[in-house]
């Protein structure tokens, strides 16, 4: 019986979570036009520019997934020095 109660509570929590997210999406979609107009005015750009900006941002974020080779080499060198001095 306790397991059934836990499942019921979890189901209710999940249902509420999904419902609240759905309401939030509806609000965002309702306000999207105004938000886009504000963004156009502030950034002094056109609505057609946003997909390109998004693509550029995604490329930039992808480039941050790995450390630059110079940094990796420096870290490896520092670790090698540390091991060397610890072994003495």
PyMOL Python script that loads the backbone (N, CA, C, O; Angstrom):
from pymol import cmd

cmd.read_pdbstr("""\
ATOM      1  N   UNK A   1       0.829  -1.203   0.000  1.00  0.00           N
ATOM      2  CA  UNK A   1       0.000   0.000   0.000  1.00  0.00           C
ATOM      3  C   UNK A   1       0.870   1.263   0.000  1.00  0.00           C
ATOM      4  O   UNK A   1       0.544   2.251  -0.658  1.00  0.00           O
ATOM      5  N   UNK A   2       1.978   1.219   0.744  1.00  0.00           N
ATOM      6  CA  UNK A   2       2.859   2.388   0.810  1.00  0.00           C
ATOM      7  C   UNK A   2       3.473   2.669  -0.550  1.00  0.00           C
ATOM      8  O   UNK A   2       3.636   3.829  -0.928  1.00  0.00           O
ATOM      9  N   UNK A   3       3.817   1.617  -1.292  1.00  0.00           N
ATOM     10  CA  UNK A   3       4.406   1.792  -2.617  1.00  0.00           C
ATOM     11  C   UNK A   3       3.412   2.467  -3.549  1.00  0.00           C
ATOM     12  O   UNK A   3       3.787   3.323  -4.350  1.00  0.00           O
ATOM     13  N   UNK A   4       2.151   2.085  -3.446  1.00  0.00           N
ATOM     14  CA  UNK A   4       1.110   2.688  -4.276  1.00  0.00           C
ATOM     15  C   UNK A   4       0.949   4.168  -3.946  1.00  0.00           C
ATOM     16  O   UNK A   4       0.770   4.993  -4.842  1.00  0.00           O
ATOM     17  N   UNK A   5       1.014   4.500  -2.664  1.00  0.00           N
ATOM     18  CA  UNK A   5       0.907   5.899  -2.246  1.00  0.00           C
ATOM     19  C   UNK A   5       2.078   6.711  -2.789  1.00  0.00           C
ATOM     20  O   UNK A   5       1.889   7.825  -3.277  1.00  0.00           O
ATOM     21  N   UNK A   6       3.274   6.162  -2.705  1.00  0.00           N
ATOM     22  CA  UNK A   6       4.457   6.853  -3.220  1.00  0.00           C
ATOM     23  C   UNK A   6       4.330   7.066  -4.723  1.00  0.00           C
ATOM     24  O   UNK A   6       4.632   8.150  -5.222  1.00  0.00           O
ATOM     25  N   UNK A   7       3.890   6.052  -5.441  1.00  0.00           N
ATOM     26  CA  UNK A   7       3.704   6.182  -6.886  1.00  0.00           C
ATOM     27  C   UNK A   7       2.658   7.230  -7.227  1.00  0.00           C
ATOM     28  O   UNK A   7       2.815   7.991  -8.181  1.00  0.00           O
ATOM     29  N   UNK A   8       1.585   7.264  -6.436  1.00  0.00           N
ATOM     30  CA  UNK A   8       0.537   8.266  -6.670  1.00  0.00           C
ATOM     31  C   UNK A   8       1.072   9.677  -6.446  1.00  0.00           C
ATOM     32  O   UNK A   8       0.790  10.583  -7.231  1.00  0.00           O
ATOM     33  N   UNK A   9       1.834   9.861  -5.389  1.00  0.00           N
ATOM     34  CA  UNK A   9       2.412  11.186  -5.093  1.00  0.00           C
ATOM     35  C   UNK A   9       3.396  11.584  -6.189  1.00  0.00           C
ATOM     36  O   UNK A   9       3.381  12.727  -6.646  1.00  0.00           O
ATOM     37  N   UNK A  10       4.245  10.662  -6.610  1.00  0.00           N
ATOM     38  CA  UNK A  10       5.200  10.969  -7.676  1.00  0.00           C
ATOM     39  C   UNK A  10       4.489  11.307  -8.981  1.00  0.00           C
ATOM     40  O   UNK A  10       4.904  12.211  -9.706  1.00  0.00           O
ATOM     41  N   UNK A  11       3.422  10.581  -9.275  1.00  0.00           N
ATOM     42  CA  UNK A  11       2.651  10.862 -10.485  1.00  0.00           C
ATOM     43  C   UNK A  11       2.027  12.246 -10.423  1.00  0.00           C
ATOM     44  O   UNK A  11       2.024  12.981 -11.410  1.00  0.00           O
ATOM     45  N   UNK A  12       1.499  12.594  -9.256  1.00  0.00           N
ATOM     46  CA  UNK A  12       0.903  13.922  -9.100  1.00  0.00           C
ATOM     47  C   UNK A  12       1.957  15.021  -9.228  1.00  0.00           C
ATOM     48  O   UNK A  12       1.713  16.054  -9.853  1.00  0.00           O
ATOM     49  N   UNK A  13       3.124  14.795  -8.637  1.00  0.00           N
ATOM     50  CA  UNK A  13       4.203  15.786  -8.746  1.00  0.00           C
ATOM     51  C   UNK A  13       4.660  15.954 -10.195  1.00  0.00           C
ATOM     52  O   UNK A  13       4.873  17.076 -10.656  1.00  0.00           O
ATOM     53  N   UNK A  14       4.808  14.856 -10.898  1.00  0.00           N
ATOM     54  CA  UNK A  14       5.213  14.914 -12.299  1.00  0.00           C
ATOM     55  C   UNK A  14       4.154  15.617 -13.143  1.00  0.00           C
ATOM     56  O   UNK A  14       4.478  16.440 -13.999  1.00  0.00           O
ATOM     57  N   UNK A  15       2.901  15.292 -12.899  1.00  0.00           N
ATOM     58  CA  UNK A  15       1.812  15.927 -13.646  1.00  0.00           C
ATOM     59  C   UNK A  15       1.810  17.431 -13.398  1.00  0.00           C
ATOM     60  O   UNK A  15       1.634  18.212 -14.334  1.00  0.00           O
ATOM     61  N   UNK A  16       2.004  17.841 -12.155  1.00  0.00           N
ATOM     62  CA  UNK A  16       2.050  19.263 -11.839  1.00  0.00           C
ATOM     63  C   UNK A  16       3.245  19.933 -12.501  1.00  0.00           C
ATOM     64  O   UNK A  16       3.123  21.042 -13.021  1.00  0.00           O
ATOM     65  N   UNK A  17       4.400  19.269 -12.487  1.00  0.00           N
ATOM     66  CA  UNK A  17       5.596  19.798 -13.126  1.00  0.00           C
ATOM     67  C   UNK A  17       5.359  20.029 -14.618  1.00  0.00           C
ATOM     68  O   UNK A  17       5.686  21.090 -15.149  1.00  0.00           O
ATOM     69  N   UNK A  18       4.792  19.036 -15.281  1.00  0.00           N
ATOM     70  CA  UNK A  18       4.515  19.157 -16.717  1.00  0.00           C
ATOM     71  C   UNK A  18       3.495  20.259 -16.991  1.00  0.00           C
ATOM     72  O   UNK A  18       3.642  21.022 -17.946  1.00  0.00           O
ATOM     73  N   UNK A  19       2.473  20.339 -16.161  1.00  0.00           N
ATOM     74  CA  UNK A  19       1.450  21.370 -16.336  1.00  0.00           C
ATOM     75  C   UNK A  19       2.052  22.763 -16.179  1.00  0.00           C
ATOM     76  O   UNK A  19       1.774  23.652 -16.984  1.00  0.00           O
ATOM     77  N   UNK A  20       2.867  22.959 -15.155  1.00  0.00           N
ATOM     78  CA  UNK A  20       3.487  24.272 -14.935  1.00  0.00           C
ATOM     79  C   UNK A  20       4.419  24.635 -16.090  1.00  0.00           C
ATOM     80  O   UNK A  20       4.451  25.789 -16.519  1.00  0.00           O
ATOM     81  N   UNK A  21       5.170  23.667 -16.593  1.00  0.00           N
ATOM     82  CA  UNK A  21       6.036  23.939 -17.746  1.00  0.00           C
ATOM     83  C   UNK A  21       5.211  24.301 -18.974  1.00  0.00           C
ATOM     84  O   UNK A  21       5.584  25.199 -19.729  1.00  0.00           O
ATOM     85  N   UNK A  22       4.106  23.618 -19.178  1.00  0.00           N
ATOM     86  CA  UNK A  22       3.219  23.912 -20.305  1.00  0.00           C
ATOM     87  C   UNK A  22       2.693  25.340 -20.199  1.00  0.00           C
ATOM     88  O   UNK A  22       2.667  26.071 -21.189  1.00  0.00           O
ATOM     89  N   UNK A  23       2.275  25.732 -19.005  1.00  0.00           N
ATOM     90  CA  UNK A  23       1.787  27.111 -18.801  1.00  0.00           C
ATOM     91  C   UNK A  23       2.891  28.126 -19.078  1.00  0.00           C
ATOM     92  O   UNK A  23       2.645  29.175 -19.674  1.00  0.00           O
ATOM     93  N   UNK A  24       4.098  27.809 -18.645  1.00  0.00           N
ATOM     94  CA  UNK A  24       5.226  28.714 -18.872  1.00  0.00           C
ATOM     95  C   UNK A  24       5.513  28.857 -20.364  1.00  0.00           C
ATOM     96  O   UNK A  24       5.785  29.961 -20.835  1.00  0.00           O
ATOM     97  N   UNK A  25       5.457  27.771 -21.103  1.00  0.00           N
ATOM     98  CA  UNK A  25       5.670  27.830 -22.552  1.00  0.00           C
ATOM     99  C   UNK A  25       4.606  28.691 -23.211  1.00  0.00           C
ATOM    100  O   UNK A  25       4.916  29.493 -24.092  1.00  0.00           O
ATOM    101  N   UNK A  26       3.367  28.536 -22.798  1.00  0.00           N
ATOM    102  CA  UNK A  26       2.295  29.362 -23.363  1.00  0.00           C
ATOM    103  C   UNK A  26       2.541  30.844 -23.095  1.00  0.00           C
ATOM    104  O   UNK A  26       2.315  31.676 -23.973  1.00  0.00           O
ATOM    105  N   UNK A  27       2.998  31.178 -21.902  1.00  0.00           N
ATOM    106  CA  UNK A  27       3.299  32.581 -21.585  1.00  0.00           C
ATOM    107  C   UNK A  27       4.453  33.102 -22.434  1.00  0.00           C
ATOM    108  O   UNK A  27       4.414  34.233 -22.919  1.00  0.00           O
ATOM    109  N   UNK A  28       5.472  32.278 -22.610  1.00  0.00           N
ATOM    110  CA  UNK A  28       6.618  32.686 -23.422  1.00  0.00           C
ATOM    111  C   UNK A  28       6.184  32.933 -24.859  1.00  0.00           C
ATOM    112  O   UNK A  28       6.559  33.937 -25.464  1.00  0.00           O
ATOM    113  N   UNK A  29       5.392  32.016 -25.402  1.00  0.00           N
ATOM    114  CA  UNK A  29       4.926  32.182 -26.778  1.00  0.00           C
ATOM    115  C   UNK A  29       4.049  33.411 -26.922  1.00  0.00           C
ATOM    116  O   UNK A  29       4.102  34.095 -27.945  1.00  0.00           O
ATOM    117  N   UNK A  30       3.249  33.697 -25.918  1.00  0.00           N
ATOM    118  CA  UNK A  30       2.375  34.870 -25.950  1.00  0.00           C
ATOM    119  C   UNK A  30       3.190  36.158 -25.945  1.00  0.00           C
ATOM    120  O   UNK A  30       2.827  37.128 -26.609  1.00  0.00           O
ATOM    121  N   UNK A  31       4.288  36.168 -25.200  1.00  0.00           N
ATOM    122  CA  UNK A  31       5.113  37.376 -25.071  1.00  0.00           C
ATOM    123  C   UNK A  31       6.258  37.430 -26.074  1.00  0.00           C
ATOM    124  O   UNK A  31       7.018  38.398 -26.094  1.00  0.00           O
ATOM    125  N   UNK A  32       6.387  36.398 -26.910  1.00  0.00           N
ATOM    126  CA  UNK A  32       7.526  36.310 -27.816  1.00  0.00           C
ATOM    127  C   UNK A  32       7.610  37.506 -28.760  1.00  0.00           C
ATOM    128  O   UNK A  32       8.693  38.045 -28.986  1.00  0.00           O
ATOM    129  N   UNK A  33       6.495  37.910 -29.300  1.00  0.00           N
ATOM    130  CA  UNK A  33       6.496  39.032 -30.243  1.00  0.00           C
ATOM    131  C   UNK A  33       7.058  40.289 -29.613  1.00  0.00           C
ATOM    132  O   UNK A  33       7.882  40.978 -30.214  1.00  0.00           O
ATOM    133  N   UNK A  34       6.610  40.591 -28.396  1.00  0.00           N
ATOM    134  CA  UNK A  34       7.096  41.778 -27.704  1.00  0.00           C
ATOM    135  C   UNK A  34       8.579  41.644 -27.380  1.00  0.00           C
ATOM    136  O   UNK A  34       9.346  42.591 -27.553  1.00  0.00           O
ATOM    137  N   UNK A  35       8.979  40.467 -26.909  1.00  0.00           N
ATOM    138  CA  UNK A  35      10.392  40.246 -26.563  1.00  0.00           C
ATOM    139  C   UNK A  35      11.277  40.379 -27.799  1.00  0.00           C
ATOM    140  O   UNK A  35      12.365  40.950 -27.723  1.00  0.00           O
ATOM    141  N   UNK A  36      10.823  39.862 -28.923  1.00  0.00           N
ATOM    142  CA  UNK A  36      11.608  39.967 -30.154  1.00  0.00           C
ATOM    143  C   UNK A  36      11.736  41.435 -30.583  1.00  0.00           C
ATOM    144  O   UNK A  36      12.802  41.857 -31.031  1.00  0.00           O
ATOM    145  N   UNK A  37      10.663  42.208 -30.448  1.00  0.00           N
ATOM    146  CA  UNK A  37      10.718  43.623 -30.810  1.00  0.00           C
ATOM    147  C   UNK A  37      11.717  44.367 -29.933  1.00  0.00           C
ATOM    148  O   UNK A  37      12.489  45.193 -30.420  1.00  0.00           O
ATOM    149  N   UNK A  38      11.696  44.070 -28.643  1.00  0.00           N
ATOM    150  CA  UNK A  38      12.640  44.711 -27.725  1.00  0.00           C
ATOM    151  C   UNK A  38      14.068  44.318 -28.100  1.00  0.00           C
ATOM    152  O   UNK A  38      14.955  45.171 -28.142  1.00  0.00           O
ATOM    153  N   UNK A  39      14.293  43.036 -28.372  1.00  0.00           N
ATOM    154  CA  UNK A  39      15.630  42.571 -28.745  1.00  0.00           C
ATOM    155  C   UNK A  39      16.093  43.232 -30.037  1.00  0.00           C
ATOM    156  O   UNK A  39      17.261  43.599 -30.164  1.00  0.00           O
ATOM    157  N   UNK A  40      15.190  43.386 -30.990  1.00  0.00           N
ATOM    158  CA  UNK A  40      15.549  44.047 -32.250  1.00  0.00           C
ATOM    159  C   UNK A  40      15.975  45.484 -32.004  1.00  0.00           C
ATOM    160  O   UNK A  40      16.948  45.958 -32.591  1.00  0.00           O
ATOM    161  N   UNK A  41      15.246  46.179 -31.135  1.00  0.00           N
ATOM    162  CA  UNK A  41      15.561  47.581 -30.859  1.00  0.00           C
ATOM    163  C   UNK A  41      16.856  47.722 -30.074  1.00  0.00           C
ATOM    164  O   UNK A  41      17.666  48.601 -30.368  1.00  0.00           O
ATOM    165  N   UNK A  42      17.054  46.880 -29.093  1.00  0.00           N
ATOM    166  CA  UNK A  42      18.243  46.977 -28.244  1.00  0.00           C
ATOM    167  C   UNK A  42      19.496  46.591 -29.042  1.00  0.00           C
ATOM    168  O   UNK A  42      20.508  47.290 -28.986  1.00  0.00           O
ATOM    169  N   UNK A  43      19.428  45.495 -29.772  1.00  0.00           N
ATOM    170  CA  UNK A  43      20.592  45.008 -30.509  1.00  0.00           C
ATOM    171  C   UNK A  43      20.736  45.671 -31.874  1.00  0.00           C
ATOM    172  O   UNK A  43      21.741  45.488 -32.561  1.00  0.00           O
ATOM    173  N   UNK A  44      19.732  46.435 -32.256  1.00  0.00           N
ATOM    174  CA  UNK A  44      19.724  47.098 -33.564  1.00  0.00           C
ATOM    175  C   UNK A  44      19.968  46.082 -34.687  1.00  0.00           C
ATOM    176  O   UNK A  44      20.872  46.235 -35.508  1.00  0.00           O
ATOM    177  N   UNK A  45      19.147  45.064 -34.691  1.00  0.00           N
ATOM    178  CA  UNK A  45      19.255  44.037 -35.707  1.00  0.00           C
ATOM    179  C   UNK A  45      17.861  43.640 -36.171  1.00  0.00           C
ATOM    180  O   UNK A  45      16.856  44.127 -35.653  1.00  0.00           O
ATOM    181  N   UNK A  46      17.819  42.761 -37.140  1.00  0.00           N
ATOM    182  CA  UNK A  46      16.545  42.296 -37.685  1.00  0.00           C
ATOM    183  C   UNK A  46      16.222  40.909 -37.156  1.00  0.00           C
ATOM    184  O   UNK A  46      17.110  40.175 -36.722  1.00  0.00           O
ATOM    185  N   UNK A  47      14.971  40.566 -37.195  1.00  0.00           N
ATOM    186  CA  UNK A  47      14.515  39.250 -36.736  1.00  0.00           C
ATOM    187  C   UNK A  47      15.196  38.129 -37.520  1.00  0.00           C
ATOM    188  O   UNK A  47      15.430  37.046 -36.984  1.00  0.00           O
ATOM    189  N   UNK A  48      15.509  38.390 -38.772  1.00  0.00           N
ATOM    190  CA  UNK A  48      16.153  37.375 -39.613  1.00  0.00           C
ATOM    191  C   UNK A  48      17.581  37.075 -39.160  1.00  0.00           C
ATOM    192  O   UNK A  48      18.138  36.037 -39.516  1.00  0.00           O
ATOM    193  N   UNK A  49      18.182  37.986 -38.369  1.00  0.00           N
ATOM    194  CA  UNK A  49      19.552  37.790 -37.895  1.00  0.00           C
ATOM    195  C   UNK A  49      19.642  36.784 -36.747  1.00  0.00           C
ATOM    196  O   UNK A  49      20.697  36.185 -36.536  1.00  0.00           O
ATOM    197  N   UNK A  50      18.557  36.592 -36.011  1.00  0.00           N
ATOM    198  CA  UNK A  50      18.607  35.762 -34.809  1.00  0.00           C
ATOM    199  C   UNK A  50      19.006  34.311 -35.068  1.00  0.00           C
ATOM    200  O   UNK A  50      19.805  33.775 -34.301  1.00  0.00           O
ATOM    201  N   UNK A  51      18.497  33.646 -36.105  1.00  0.00           N
ATOM    202  CA  UNK A  51      18.964  32.268 -36.338  1.00  0.00           C
ATOM    203  C   UNK A  51      20.471  32.183 -36.581  1.00  0.00           C
ATOM    204  O   UNK A  51      21.125  31.238 -36.141  1.00  0.00           O
ATOM    205  N   UNK A  52      21.017  33.179 -37.285  1.00  0.00           N
ATOM    206  CA  UNK A  52      22.466  33.184 -37.521  1.00  0.00           C
ATOM    207  C   UNK A  52      23.215  33.396 -36.211  1.00  0.00           C
ATOM    208  O   UNK A  52      24.229  32.746 -35.959  1.00  0.00           O
ATOM    209  N   UNK A  53      22.710  34.316 -35.369  1.00  0.00           N
ATOM    210  CA  UNK A  53      23.341  34.551 -34.072  1.00  0.00           C
ATOM    211  C   UNK A  53      23.308  33.282 -33.223  1.00  0.00           C
ATOM    212  O   UNK A  53      24.284  32.960 -32.546  1.00  0.00           O
ATOM    213  N   UNK A  54      22.194  32.567 -33.259  1.00  0.00           N
ATOM    214  CA  UNK A  54      22.072  31.330 -32.503  1.00  0.00           C
ATOM    215  C   UNK A  54      23.089  30.299 -32.991  1.00  0.00           C
ATOM    216  O   UNK A  54      23.735  29.625 -32.189  1.00  0.00           O
ATOM    217  N   UNK A  55      23.221  30.184 -34.300  1.00  0.00           N
ATOM    218  CA  UNK A  55      24.185  29.228 -34.863  1.00  0.00           C
ATOM    219  C   UNK A  55      25.610  29.600 -34.464  1.00  0.00           C
ATOM    220  O   UNK A  55      26.406  28.724 -34.127  1.00  0.00           O
ATOM    221  N   UNK A  56      25.940  30.888 -34.500  1.00  0.00           N
ATOM    222  CA  UNK A  56      27.274  31.334 -34.094  1.00  0.00           C
ATOM    223  C   UNK A  56      27.525  31.032 -32.618  1.00  0.00           C
ATOM    224  O   UNK A  56      28.621  30.620 -32.239  1.00  0.00           O
ATOM    225  N   UNK A  57      26.505  31.237 -31.792  1.00  0.00           N
ATOM    226  CA  UNK A  57      26.664  30.970 -30.365  1.00  0.00           C
ATOM    227  C   UNK A  57      26.855  29.473 -30.109  1.00  0.00           C
ATOM    228  O   UNK A  57      27.673  29.084 -29.275  1.00  0.00           O
ATOM    229  N   UNK A  58      26.108  28.642 -30.820  1.00  0.00           N
ATOM    230  CA  UNK A  58      26.257  27.198 -30.660  1.00  0.00           C
ATOM    231  C   UNK A  58      27.648  26.735 -31.085  1.00  0.00           C
ATOM    232  O   UNK A  58      28.244  25.883 -30.426  1.00  0.00           O
ATOM    233  N   UNK A  59      28.170  27.286 -32.175  1.00  0.00           N
ATOM    234  CA  UNK A  59      29.526  26.949 -32.611  1.00  0.00           C
ATOM    235  C   UNK A  59      30.549  27.369 -31.561  1.00  0.00           C
ATOM    236  O   UNK A  59      31.493  26.633 -31.272  1.00  0.00           O
ATOM    237  N   UNK A  60      30.354  28.553 -30.995  1.00  0.00           N
ATOM    238  CA  UNK A  60      31.270  29.040 -29.966  1.00  0.00           C
ATOM    239  C   UNK A  60      31.231  28.128 -28.746  1.00  0.00           C
ATOM    240  O   UNK A  60      32.279  27.758 -28.216  1.00  0.00           O
ATOM    241  N   UNK A  61      30.031  27.763 -28.295  1.00  0.00           N
ATOM    242  CA  UNK A  61      29.906  26.901 -27.125  1.00  0.00           C
ATOM    243  C   UNK A  61      30.511  25.526 -27.389  1.00  0.00           C
ATOM    244  O   UNK A  61      31.121  24.935 -26.498  1.00  0.00           O
ATOM    245  N   UNK A  62      30.347  25.015 -28.603  1.00  0.00           N
ATOM    246  CA  UNK A  62      30.976  23.739 -28.957  1.00  0.00           C
ATOM    247  C   UNK A  62      32.494  23.836 -28.877  1.00  0.00           C
ATOM    248  O   UNK A  62      33.162  22.872 -28.501  1.00  0.00           O
ATOM    249  N   UNK A  63      33.039  24.995 -29.229  1.00  0.00           N
ATOM    250  CA  UNK A  63      34.494  25.159 -29.197  1.00  0.00           C
ATOM    251  C   UNK A  63      35.032  25.166 -27.764  1.00  0.00           C
ATOM    252  O   UNK A  63      36.224  24.949 -27.550  1.00  0.00           O
ATOM    253  N   UNK A  64      34.165  25.413 -26.791  1.00  0.00           N
ATOM    254  CA  UNK A  64      34.596  25.458 -25.397  1.00  0.00           C
ATOM    255  C   UNK A  64      34.598  24.086 -24.733  1.00  0.00           C
ATOM    256  O   UNK A  64      35.033  23.955 -23.589  1.00  0.00           O
ATOM    257  N   UNK A  65      34.119  23.070 -25.431  1.00  0.00           N
ATOM    258  CA  UNK A  65      34.026  21.740 -24.832  1.00  0.00           C
ATOM    259  C   UNK A  65      35.391  21.148 -24.518  1.00  0.00           C
ATOM    260  O   UNK A  65      35.526  20.380 -23.566  1.00  0.00           O
ATOM    261  N   UNK A  66      36.388  21.487 -25.291  1.00  0.00           N
ATOM    262  CA  UNK A  66      37.728  20.945 -25.075  1.00  0.00           C
ATOM    263  C   UNK A  66      38.693  22.099 -24.795  1.00  0.00           C
ATOM    264  O   UNK A  66      38.564  23.191 -25.348  1.00  0.00           O
ATOM    265  N   UNK A  67      39.657  21.825 -23.926  1.00  0.00           N
ATOM    266  CA  UNK A  67      40.673  22.839 -23.639  1.00  0.00           C
ATOM    267  C   UNK A  67      41.547  23.043 -24.865  1.00  0.00           C
ATOM    268  O   UNK A  67      41.760  22.109 -25.638  1.00  0.00           O
ATOM    269  N   UNK A  68      42.058  24.263 -25.051  1.00  0.00           N
ATOM    270  CA  UNK A  68      42.990  24.501 -26.150  1.00  0.00           C
ATOM    271  C   UNK A  68      44.236  23.632 -25.967  1.00  0.00           C
ATOM    272  O   UNK A  68      44.635  23.358 -24.835  1.00  0.00           O
ATOM    273  N   UNK A  69      44.848  23.201 -27.060  1.00  0.00           N
ATOM    274  CA  UNK A  69      46.032  22.329 -26.960  1.00  0.00           C
ATOM    275  C   UNK A  69      47.162  22.948 -26.135  1.00  0.00           C
ATOM    276  O   UNK A  69      47.871  22.235 -25.425  1.00  0.00           O
ATOM    277  N   UNK A  70      47.337  24.280 -26.225  1.00  0.00           N
ATOM    278  CA  UNK A  70      48.419  24.924 -25.460  1.00  0.00           C
ATOM    279  C   UNK A  70      48.185  24.749 -23.965  1.00  0.00           C
ATOM    280  O   UNK A  70      49.121  24.482 -23.212  1.00  0.00           O
ATOM    281  N   UNK A  71      46.925  24.902 -23.535  1.00  0.00           N
ATOM    282  CA  UNK A  71      46.616  24.761 -22.118  1.00  0.00           C
ATOM    283  C   UNK A  71      46.830  23.321 -21.669  1.00  0.00           C
ATOM    284  O   UNK A  71      47.382  23.080 -20.595  1.00  0.00           O
ATOM    285  N   UNK A  72      46.402  22.377 -22.476  1.00  0.00           N
ATOM    286  CA  UNK A  72      46.598  20.964 -22.148  1.00  0.00           C
ATOM    287  C   UNK A  72      48.083  20.652 -22.001  1.00  0.00           C
ATOM    288  O   UNK A  72      48.481  19.943 -21.076  1.00  0.00           O
ATOM    289  N   UNK A  73      48.901  21.175 -22.904  1.00  0.00           N
ATOM    290  CA  UNK A  73      50.351  20.936 -22.845  1.00  0.00           C
ATOM    291  C   UNK A  73      50.944  21.541 -21.574  1.00  0.00           C
ATOM    292  O   UNK A  73      51.796  20.925 -20.934  1.00  0.00           O
ATOM    293  N   UNK A  74      50.501  22.736 -21.209  1.00  0.00           N
ATOM    294  CA  UNK A  74      51.014  23.380 -19.994  1.00  0.00           C
ATOM    295  C   UNK A  74      50.653  22.578 -18.746  1.00  0.00           C
ATOM    296  O   UNK A  74      51.475  22.408 -17.846  1.00  0.00           O
ATOM    297  N   UNK A  75      49.411  22.088 -18.703  1.00  0.00           N
ATOM    298  CA  UNK A  75      48.969  21.307 -17.545  1.00  0.00           C
ATOM    299  C   UNK A  75      49.760  20.011 -17.451  1.00  0.00           C
ATOM    300  O   UNK A  75      50.187  19.627 -16.363  1.00  0.00           O
ATOM    301  N   UNK A  76      49.961  19.335 -18.572  1.00  0.00           N
ATOM    302  CA  UNK A  76      50.739  18.097 -18.577  1.00  0.00           C
ATOM    303  C   UNK A  76      52.179  18.353 -18.130  1.00  0.00           C
ATOM    304  O   UNK A  76      52.758  17.553 -17.395  1.00  0.00           O
ATOM    305  N   UNK A  77      52.747  19.463 -18.576  1.00  0.00           N
ATOM    306  CA  UNK A  77      54.105  19.825 -18.180  1.00  0.00           C
ATOM    307  C   UNK A  77      54.175  20.078 -16.678  1.00  0.00           C
ATOM    308  O   UNK A  77      55.099  19.618 -16.008  1.00  0.00           O
ATOM    309  N   UNK A  78      53.196  20.811 -16.154  1.00  0.00           N
ATOM    310  CA  UNK A  78      53.172  21.104 -14.715  1.00  0.00           C
ATOM    311  C   UNK A  78      53.020  19.811 -13.911  1.00  0.00           C
ATOM    312  O   UNK A  78      53.671  19.636 -12.881  1.00  0.00           O
ATOM    313  N   UNK A  79      52.169  18.917 -14.380  1.00  0.00           N
ATOM    314  CA  UNK A  79      51.996  17.636 -13.686  1.00  0.00           C
ATOM    315  C   UNK A  79      53.275  16.809 -13.725  1.00  0.00           C
ATOM    316  O   UNK A  79      53.618  16.157 -12.739  1.00  0.00           O
ATOM    317  N   UNK A  80      53.983  16.827 -14.849  1.00  0.00           N
ATOM    318  CA  UNK A  80      55.244  16.087 -14.961  1.00  0.00           C
ATOM    319  C   UNK A  80      56.281  16.664 -14.001  1.00  0.00           C
ATOM    320  O   UNK A  80      57.005  15.910 -13.350  1.00  0.00           O
ATOM    321  N   UNK A  81      56.362  18.000 -13.904  1.00  0.00           N
ATOM    322  CA  UNK A  81      57.294  18.628 -12.964  1.00  0.00           C
ATOM    323  C   UNK A  81      56.953  18.253 -11.529  1.00  0.00           C
ATOM    324  O   UNK A  81      57.840  17.966 -10.725  1.00  0.00           O
ATOM    325  N   UNK A  82      55.670  18.256 -11.215  1.00  0.00           N
ATOM    326  CA  UNK A  82      55.232  17.911  -9.865  1.00  0.00           C
ATOM    327  C   UNK A  82      55.657  16.479  -9.525  1.00  0.00           C
ATOM    328  O   UNK A  82      56.197  16.223  -8.449  1.00  0.00           O
ATOM    329  N   UNK A  83      55.410  15.557 -10.447  1.00  0.00           N
ATOM    330  CA  UNK A  83      55.804  14.160 -10.213  1.00  0.00           C
ATOM    331  C   UNK A  83      57.322  14.041 -10.053  1.00  0.00           C
ATOM    332  O   UNK A  83      57.805  13.284  -9.212  1.00  0.00           O
ATOM    333  N   UNK A  84      58.058  14.786 -10.855  1.00  0.00           N
ATOM    334  CA  UNK A  84      59.514  14.745 -10.789  1.00  0.00           C
ATOM    335  C   UNK A  84      60.004  15.188  -9.418  1.00  0.00           C
ATOM    336  O   UNK A  84      60.828  14.514  -8.800  1.00  0.00           O
ATOM    337  N   UNK A  85      59.488  16.343  -8.935  1.00  0.00           N
ATOM    338  CA  UNK A  85      59.944  16.863  -7.653  1.00  0.00           C
ATOM    339  C   UNK A  85      59.442  16.024  -6.482  1.00  0.00           C
ATOM    340  O   UNK A  85      60.103  15.964  -5.446  1.00  0.00           O
ATOM    341  N   UNK A  86      58.296  15.380  -6.622  1.00  0.00           N
ATOM    342  CA  UNK A  86      57.800  14.509  -5.567  1.00  0.00           C
ATOM    343  C   UNK A  86      58.611  13.214  -5.470  1.00  0.00           C
ATOM    344  O   UNK A  86      58.712  12.609  -4.402  1.00  0.00           O
ATOM    345  N   UNK A  87      59.176  12.810  -6.583  1.00  0.00           N
ATOM    346  CA  UNK A  87      59.949  11.556  -6.597  1.00  0.00           C
ATOM    347  C   UNK A  87      61.339  11.723  -5.987  1.00  0.00           C
ATOM    348  O   UNK A  87      61.991  10.723  -5.685  1.00  0.00           O
ATOM    349  N   UNK A  88      61.803  12.938  -5.798  1.00  0.00           N
ATOM    350  CA  UNK A  88      63.139  13.185  -5.248  1.00  0.00           C
ATOM    351  C   UNK A  88      63.140  13.039  -3.741  1.00  0.00           C
ATOM    352  O   UNK A  88      64.180  13.211  -3.104  1.00  0.00           O
TER     353      UNK A  88
END
""", "prot")
cmd.dss("prot")
cmd.show_as("cartoon", "prot")
cmd.util.cbc("prot")
cmd.orient("prot")
